[in-house]
Structures are given as structure tokens and as C-alpha cells.
Amino acid sequence: MSGEHMQIGEVAARTGLSLRTIRHYEETGLVIPSARSQGGFRLYTETDVARLMVIRRMKPLGFTLEEMRELLAAVDRLDSGGPLPAGEREELLGQLRAFEQAAQQRVADLRTQLARAEEFAATLRERLPRDTARS
């Protein structure tokens, strides 16, 4: 499907994001439609969908819009295809490493939170009578 354009409804279905959310990400500059139809409809490419998926994966980890913007800018620069000065390339890779470490830490924090929630649910379950028909 490379080179083909999709309207926002198809992008929403593919990403699991609402139309409103995709428009919000456009308003904040995180993703810009690759084109517009003659009728003014937003048109997106596979690259745009991939970008939205990065944003979607960052959101539940608590990354801010500014952090998303920073990561996407670094990835865009690394993927630009042109040669980068060694210092800039190392700086960008350092930013990617920092985001990867932050994501790993946030995943670990969520696992801890989930374990605590499961313990709590188990504690409540233990307090309930085994056979609810007798209560």
C-alpha cells in the first residue's frame, strides 16, 4: 500500500484512535496529513500510520506531548536519509536510548502497579463467600 493515501476514517480503524484524537495530534503538530484531497479531506500514508502508532504506544506510558514531539523529531532526523554529522547522530541515538530506558522504567512501574491491583482484587475475592447462593 506504499504511496497510497487513506482517509482519516481508515486511519482511525487501523490505529484504534478516534477521529478526534487524530485531529488533536494534528493540531498539536505531532502528525500532519501527507496530503489533502480536492475536497479538503485529510489523506494519510503508511508512514503517517506508523507515526500515529508510536504516539499511541507512548500515551499509556505517560509520555507528554512534548516528549512525543522530541522523540518523533529525533526519529525523523535519523530517518531523513541524508548523512548526519557524527556528533549529531550520536546525540540523536543518545536521545533514543534515553527514551528506551524511560519506556522500560515506565513498563516496570506499570507491572508493579498491576501486581498490587491484582493482590487487592485477590484480597477482596478471599473475603467473599465461596458459594454466593448461600449468602
N, C-alpha and C positions, 0 to 999 in steps of 0.2 A: 504493500500500500504506500510505499515511499513516493513522495511527490503529490499524492492525492490529498485533497482537503476534506475536512469533516466539519459539519456544523456543530454548534455548541451542544445540542441535544445528544448527538452521538458521543461527543467527548465526555459529557456527563455520565452517560451509560457506561462507557469504558472505564472511567476513573472512579465511579461511585461518588462523585462530588455533585452537589446540586448546582443548578444553573446560577443561582445567586452567589454561591461560593466561588465559582469560576469567574464570574463578573467582578467579585470583590478582589480576587487575586489580580485581575486585570487592572482594576482601579488603583491598586497599591503598587503596580509595576512589577509584580513577580512573574507574570506571564503576559505576553502580548500576542494576540492572534496573528498568525503569519500573513493573513490576507483578509480582505473583505469581499463579499460577493457584490455584484452590481446593485443588488437590493440593500446592501449595507450590512448583511449578516456576517457575523464573525466566522472566520474559517481557520481551522487548526490543522497542523500536520502531526505526524508521529512524534517528531521532536517536541512539539508543544505538549502532547500527551505525556511523554516521558518526564518532562519538566513538572507537570502537574502531579505526577505520581511521586516525585521527590518531595514536593511540598506536602502531599497527603501523608507521606510516611514520616515527615518531620513533625507535623502538627501534634499527634498524640504523645510525642516525646517532650512536648513543652517548648519547642524552639519558637522564638519570637519571629515576627515578620521580618525584622531587621536581620536576624541571624539567617533566616532563609535566604534573604536577598544577598547576604555576604557569601554564603555557600554557593548559591547559583552563579554569582559573579565570578567566583574563583573557578568553578567548573567551566563556565563559558570561556573564560580566558585560556584555561588549559586545553579546551577542545577547539580553540579558534583555528587550528591548522597551521598557523604561522609559527615561525621559530620564536622562542622566548629567550630573553637573556637568562643565563644560568641562575643569577640571583633571584630574579622574579619567579622563575619556575620553582626553585627551592622554597621560596616564600609561599607560593600558592599550594605546593604539596604539604607544607607545614600547616597551612590552614585546614586542608583536607584531613590531615592526621588529627588535628585538634577537634574537628567536628566528629570524626570517627570515635575518638576517645570519649567525647561528651555523649555521643549516642550510646556507646557501650555502658557508660555510667548510668544514664537515664534508664536503660533497659534493666540494669541490675536493681535500680531503685524501684522500678515497677514490679519486678519479680518479688522483691521483699514486701512491697505493699500488697500484692496479690496473695502471698503466703499468709500474711496477717489477716487479710479478709477471709481467706478460707478457714483459718483457725477460728475466727469469730463465728462464721456460719456453722462450723462443726460444734462449737460450744453451745450454740442455740439449739441445734438439732439434738444434742445429747439431753437437753432439758425437756424436750418434748416426749410425751408418752409414746412408746413403741407402736401401740395399736390405737390409732386415733378414734376408732369406733367405740372403744371403752370409755373415752373421756367425756 
